[in-house]
Each structure stands twice: as structure tokens, then as C-alpha cells.
């Protein structure tokens, strides 16, 4: 069973007609990503997901969409509005979270960091190839002992003439085993501040000596995007590969704030997919001689799913408007991430329960969306951490140090 834009479910998913407010450009982006997701991703993704392999075959046609770099202007990037970038995440996630995570890591976190923290020479050096997907990227911040408290990262960088010697350990780095360009964060041993360095493959396709990635296995979600555990031992990086506009963790936070909305839009995409699947299934599935869509308990469940989905959509649309106006705060983005993660997981679980045993089968897609939503609620700040960020904004008192 796959979702289609012609089903009754898809026709009711945008219940408040929010997409009617999209500009012609935003609508065109939505439609071409939706077409790619439905016709290129959905037919193959379950096999890759089950094998825990990334579908490299999708990279050339994905590059042709002209969406890489989303809201970055220049350097071959499209310079989208925040709502258009949201459509990319939403529509890709309606098909699959792994491909959307690849885009989030490559296009938003890695390219976004290069754009915000690099100088113009550095942007010219890396962004055009990344916009064409001839080079792929990764964003190495998280460490084994520092996820939510990534501000306390321990990876070190020591200046030695025109190079830096980096030692440390990174974990859960999407595409970190294969990326051509990795933005890696380390603490300067001279002043204690966090700096950003670009680790890149050489002409033979090898990472620098001392960069030792291992693919993490055994995941139950986002199985078609691979994360790396990376041990870094005396890796030398040239001073020219240090991003000059990253002088402290505050600069890292600017990147995270600018990209956090992508996870919220992704949650909307997963929720839309599961709601659509549930509605279509209820219309076709018969029990006791009637379609289950005609039973009161099922209609009550669907109505509440749609209500929560609409709330998610409203929050994301307003978040995009505030971002384009320069009015979105960290606490606002945290509230949206917290709420959409919680509601998205609930909607996916409701769909799984409505499909009963059939909801466990990959062919019906719900199980994949449900486990992928478990990942969304964890990365880029867990629900608990987002709540504390909002709580600090409400009270003026930090509940963590």
C-alpha cells in the first residue's frame, strides 16, 4: 500500500487549506519533491531500509531537482524561502525519513555550517560541488558522552604551525563514514573555545590519516541512512580548513537554530503519511461485514489524528513565517520541535494500531514511519531538552547548567 495524491485521505490531509497560501514557487517545489518521493523513493526504499543500505542510485536524480542547499543563496543553491525548505522536508519524509535525514545532514547542517561559519573563499571551495551532489557532506558534533550537552564536547584541536592536530571521538554522525566533506567541531586547547574544521577526502577518495569511522549497526529506525562512530587520532587539518567564523559554541548554536525547523517539518511529513495510510486502509478493510471506516471508534481515532496533524501544520507554517521575518527565537523553534515530535509519534502509533497486524509489515510503510519518528524525537534535541529550553524562556531560570 502506498500513498497517492489522488486518494480521499490525501485530499483531506491539508484540512485547513494551508497549502493554498504557498507561492507559485513554493508549490512547484512541493510538487516536484512529492513526485520524486512517490515515484523514485517509495518503490525502492523498503528493500534498502530492510538491508540497512543507503540508496546511492537516488543521488543523481536528486541532484537534478535543484533543491540542494535549500535556503542558501548563491554558490549553485536555490535560495528558497523557509516554507519552501519546509516543503522539501515534509514531502520527502512522507515517503521516507532516511532520505530526508541525508538531505538534512548534507544540505542543511553541513552546507549551512559552511555557509554561515566559513569565509567566501571557503564557501566557493565547497558549496558548488555539494549543491550538485558531486560531493556529499556530514556534520560531526555529537560525541559518545555529549549529545544533549554537546556544548561540553571533548574533541580537542591543538595548533601546530599551519596545521591543527585533532583528537577525539564522534558518534551518530550521519554519512560520516562516506562523506567527502565533514564539518567537525573541536575545542581549541589554547583558549578552550569551540572551533569548526573541514575534514575532506583526498583525490584518491581517502579521509585524512587518523580519521577512523565505523558504521553503527543494529538500528531500528532510519535504517537506510548510515551513522558513523568516528575515532580521531592525531588527525592533521590545515589552518585553511578551519572555518574562520566559528569562534565559540554560540556560533554552533546559530547553525543549529537555523536548521532545527527541518526536523519539525519532517515530523509533519511522517504524520501526514501515516494518517493517509490509515484513512485509505480503513475504507478498504472490512470486519463484521462492513468497512471499519464506518465504525465509531475508528472515526473518533481518525478525527483526533487529523486534529493533531493540523495543529502540527499550523505551528510549522507559522514557524517558517517567523523565520523569514527574522523573528524566530530559539525557544520558539524548541516549542515547535517538541510539539511536532510528540504529536508525530502519537499519530504514527495510532495508524499502526489501526492497521493492527498489517501495521507491522514494511509493505504498508507505517512501521517504517513509526520507527523513524522515534529518531526524529531524539535528534536535534530530545523532547525533554526542548521542554527545558522553553521552560527557561518562560521562567528566566535554567533547569540545567
C-alpha positions in Angstrom: 0.0 0.0 0.0 1.4 3.4 -1.0 0.0 6.9 -0.5 -1.1 8.8 -3.6 -2.2 12.4 -4.1 -5.5 11.2 -5.6 -6.7 9.3 -2.6 -9.5 10.6 -0.3 -7.0 10.7 2.5 -4.6 12.9 0.7 -7.4 15.2 -0.2 -8.3 15.8 3.5 -4.8 15.9 4.9 -4.4 19.6 4.4 -7.7 20.2 6.3 -7.2 24.0 6.8 -6.1 24.5 3.2 -2.7 25.8 4.4 -1.0 24.9 1.1 -3.3 27.3 -0.7 -1.1 30.0 0.9 2.0 28.7 -0.8 3.5 30.9 -3.5 3.8 29.5 -7.1 7.5 28.8 -6.5 6.8 27.0 -3.2 4.0 25.0 -4.8 6.3 24.0 -7.6 9.0 22.8 -5.2 6.4 20.9 -3.2 5.1 19.1 -6.3 8.4 18.1 -7.8 9.7 16.7 -4.4 6.4 14.9 -3.9 6.6 13.4 -7.4 10.2 12.3 -6.8 9.3 10.9 -3.4 6.3 8.9 -4.7 7.8 7.7 -8.0 11.5 7.2 -7.2 11.8 6.7 -3.4 8.7 4.7 -2.4 9.2 1.9 -4.9 12.7 1.0 -3.6 13.0 2.3 -0.1 11.7 -0.7 1.9 14.4 -3.0 0.4 17.2 -0.6 1.3 15.7 0.0 4.7 15.5 -3.7 5.5 19.1 -4.2 4.3 20.3 -1.1 6.1 21.9 0.3 3.0 21.8 3.8 1.6 20.3 4.1 -2.0 23.2 5.8 -3.8 21.2 5.3 -7.0 19.0 8.2 -5.9 21.7 10.8 -5.7 22.0 11.7 -9.5 18.2 12.3 -9.9 18.0 14.0 -6.6 20.7 16.5 -7.7 18.6 17.3 -10.8 15.7 18.5 -8.6 17.6 21.7 -7.8 16.7 21.7 -4.1 20.2 21.1 -2.6 21.2 23.9 -0.3 17.5 24.9 0.3 17.6 28.4 1.8 21.3 29.2 1.0 21.7 31.9 -1.7 24.3 31.7 -4.3 27.0 29.0 -4.9 24.6 27.0 -7.0 22.0 26.8 -4.2 18.3 27.7 -4.8 17.9 30.3 -2.0 14.4 29.1 -1.0 12.0 30.6 1.5 11.8 28.8 4.8 8.4 27.5 3.8 9.7 26.1 0.6 12.6 24.4 2.5 9.9 23.0 4.8 8.1 21.5 1.8 11.2 19.7 0.8 11.5 18.1 4.3 7.7 17.4 4.6 7.3 15.8 1.2 10.5 13.7 1.4 9.5 12.5 4.8 6.1 11.5 3.6 8.0 8.9 1.6 10.9 8.1 3.8 12.9 9.5 6.8 16.3 8.2 5.8 16.5 10.1 2.6 15.2 13.2 4.4 17.9 12.8 7.0 20.5 12.6 4.3 19.2 15.9 2.9 19.1 17.4 6.4 22.7 16.5 7.2 24.1 17.3 3.8 22.0 20.3 2.7 21.2 22.0 6.0 23.7 21.1 8.7 26.9 20.7 6.7 26.2 23.2 3.9 24.5 25.5 6.3 27.6 25.5 8.6 29.9 26.1 5.7 27.7 29.0 4.5 27.3 30.6 8.0 30.7 29.9 9.5 33.1 29.9 6.5 34.6 32.8 4.6 33.8 33.4 1.0 36.8 31.5 -0.3 35.7 28.5 1.8 32.1 28.8 0.6 33.4 28.9 -3.0 35.6 25.9 -2.4 33.0 23.5 -1.2 29.4 24.7 -1.7 29.1 24.5 -5.5 30.2 20.8 -5.7 27.9 20.0 -2.8 25.0 21.7 -4.4 25.5 19.4 -7.4 25.9 16.4 -5.1 29.2 15.6 -6.7 30.4 15.8 -3.1 28.4 14.7 0.0 28.6 16.2 3.4 28.4 15.4 7.1 28.2 17.3 10.4 30.3 16.0 13.3 29.2 17.5 16.6 27.7 14.7 18.8 30.1 12.6 20.9 29.5 9.4 22.9 29.3 11.2 26.2 27.9 14.5 24.8 24.6 14.6 23.0 22.1 16.9 24.6 25.1 18.7 26.3 27.1 18.9 23.2 28.4 22.3 24.5 30.7 20.2 26.7 32.3 18.4 23.7 35.8 17.0 24.5 37.3 16.5 21.0 40.4 18.7 21.0 42.3 20.8 18.4 45.8 21.9 19.0 47.6 24.4 16.7 50.9 23.2 15.2 52.2 25.8 12.7 49.9 25.8 9.7 48.0 22.7 10.8 45.8 21.6 13.6 46.2 18.2 15.4 42.7 16.8 16.3 42.0 14.0 18.8 38.6 12.8 20.0 35.6 10.7 19.4 32.3 11.5 17.5 29.2 9.3 17.3 25.9 9.2 15.5 27.3 11.2 12.6 25.0 10.7 9.6 27.0 9.9 6.4 30.2 10.4 8.5 31.7 7.2 7.1 31.4 8.2 3.5 31.1 12.0 3.2 33.6 13.9 1.1 33.3 17.0 3.3 32.8 16.8 7.0 32.3 19.8 9.3 33.9 18.7 12.6 33.8 20.6 15.8 36.6 20.6 18.4 37.7 22.5 21.4 40.8 24.7 20.9 43.3 23.7 23.6 44.7 27.2 23.6 41.6 29.2 24.6 39.0 26.5 25.3 36.6 27.8 22.6 34.9 25.5 20.1 36.2 25.8 16.5 35.0 24.2 13.3 37.2 22.3 10.9 36.5 20.8 7.5 37.7 17.2 7.0 37.8 16.3 3.3 38.7 13.3 1.2 41.9 13.5 -0.9 42.0 13.0 -4.7 42.0 9.2 -4.2 38.9 9.3 -2.1 40.5 8.7 1.3 39.9 10.6 4.5 42.9 12.0 6.3 45.1 9.7 8.4 43.7 9.4 11.9 40.0 9.7 10.8 38.6 6.3 11.6 34.9 5.8 11.0 32.8 2.7 11.8 29.2 2.3 10.7 26.8 1.8 13.6 24.7 -1.3 13.2 21.6 -2.7 14.8 19.3 0.4 14.5 15.5 0.0 14.5 14.9 3.3 12.7 16.3 5.4 9.8 18.0 2.2 8.6 18.6 3.5 5.1 20.9 6.3 6.3 24.1 5.2 7.9 25.6 6.8 11.0 29.2 6.6 12.0 31.2 6.2 15.2 34.4 8.1 14.5 37.6 7.7 16.5 40.0 10.6 15.7 43.7 10.1 16.5 46.3 12.8 15.7 44.5 13.9 12.6 46.1 16.9 10.9 43.9 19.5 9.3 45.3 22.6 7.6 44.6 26.0 9.0 42.9 26.9 5.7 40.3 24.3 6.6 39.3 26.0 9.8 36.0 27.9 9.4 37.1 31.3 10.5 33.6 32.5 11.7 33.3 29.7 14.3 34.8 31.2 17.4 32.7 29.7 20.2 29.8 27.3 20.8 27.5 30.3 20.3 28.3 30.1 16.6 27.5 26.4 16.5 24.1 27.2 18.1 23.4 29.7 15.3 23.7 26.9 12.8 21.5 24.6 14.9 18.8 27.2 15.4 18.8 27.9 11.6 18.3 24.2 10.8 16.1 23.0 13.7 12.9 23.6 11.8 13.7 20.8 9.3 13.0 18.2 12.0 9.6 19.7 12.7 8.6 19.7 9.1 9.9 16.1 8.8 7.6 15.1 11.7 4.7 16.6 9.7 5.6 14.5 6.7 5.7 11.3 8.7 2.4 12.1 10.3 0.7 13.0 7.0 1.8 9.7 5.5 0.5 7.6 8.4 -2.8 9.5 8.5 -3.3 9.0 4.8 -2.4 5.3 5.0 -4.8 4.8 8.0 -7.7 6.5 6.2 -7.2 4.5 3.0 -6.8 1.3 4.9 -10.0 1.9 7.0 -12.0 2.4 3.8 -10.8 -0.9 2.3 -10.6 -3.1 5.4 -13.8 -5.0 6.2 -14.7 -6.6 9.6 -18.1 -8.0 10.6 -19.3 -7.3 7.1 -18.6 -3.6 6.9 -15.6 -1.3 6.2 -14.0 -0.4 9.5 -14.2 3.3 8.4 -17.9 3.2 9.3 -17.3 2.3 13.0 -17.5 5.0 15.6 -14.2 4.1 17.3 -12.3 4.3 14.1 -13.8 7.6 13.1 -13.0 9.0 16.6 -9.4 7.9 16.1 -9.1 9.4 12.7 -10.7 12.7 13.7 -8.2 13.1 16.6 -5.3 12.1 14.3 -6.3 14.8 11.8 -6.8 17.4 14.6 -3.2 16.8 15.9 -1.8 16.8 12.4 -3.5 20.1 11.6 -2.0 21.6 14.8 1.4 20.4 13.6 0.9 22.0 10.2 -0.2 25.3 11.7 2.8 25.5 14.0 5.3 24.8 11.2 3.7 27.3 8.8 3.9 30.0 11.5 7.5 29.0 12.3 8.5 29.4 8.7 6.9 32.8 8.5 8.7 34.0 11.6 12.0 32.6 10.3 11.7 34.5 7.1 10.9 37.7 9.0 13.9 37.1 11.3 11.6 36.8 14.3 12.0 33.1 15.2 13.7 32.6 18.6 15.5 29.5 19.9 12.7 28.9 22.3 10.0 29.1 19.6 11.9 26.6 17.5 12.2 24.4 20.5 8.5 24.5 21.2 7.7 23.5 17.6 10.2 20.7 17.6 8.9 19.4 21.0 5.3 19.5 20.0 5.6 18.1 16.5 7.8 15.3 17.7 5.3 14.3 20.3 2.2 14.6 18.1 4.0 12.9 15.1 4.9 9.8 17.2 1.4 9.6 18.5 -0.2 9.8 15.0 2.2 7.2 13.6 1.4 4.9 16.6 -2.3 5.4 16.1 -2.0 4.4 12.5 0.0 1.3 13.5 -2.7 0.3 15.9 -5.5 0.9 13.4 -3.8 -1.4 10.9 -3.3 -4.0 13.6 -1.1 -6.8 12.4 -0.8 -5.4 9.0 0.7 -2.3 10.5 3.8 -4.4 11.3 4.6 -5.1 7.7 7.1 -2.9 5.8 4.9 -3.1 2.7 2.3 -0.9 4.4 5.0 1.7 5.4 3.6 2.6 8.8 6.2 0.7 10.8 9.0 2.5 8.9 7.4 5.9 9.6 6.8 5.0 13.3 10.4 3.9 14.0 11.8 6.8 12.0 9.7 9.2 14.2 11.4 7.6 17.2 14.6 9.0 15.7 13.1 12.4 15.0 12.1 12.8 18.6 15.7 12.2 19.6 17.9 14.0 17.2 18.5 17.8 17.1 17.4 17.9 20.8 15.2 15.5 22.6 11.7 16.4 23.7 12.9 16.8 27.3 15.7 19.2 26.3 13.4 21.2 24.1 10.9 21.5 27.0 13.7 22.8 29.3 14.7 25.4 26.7 11.1 26.6 26.5 10.8 26.5 30.3 13.9 28.6 30.7 12.3 31.2 28.3 9.1 31.2 30.3 10.7 31.5 33.8 14.0 33.1 33.2 15.6 30.2 35.2 17.7 27.5 33.6 16.9 24.0 34.9 20.3 22.7 33.5 23.8 24.0 33.6 
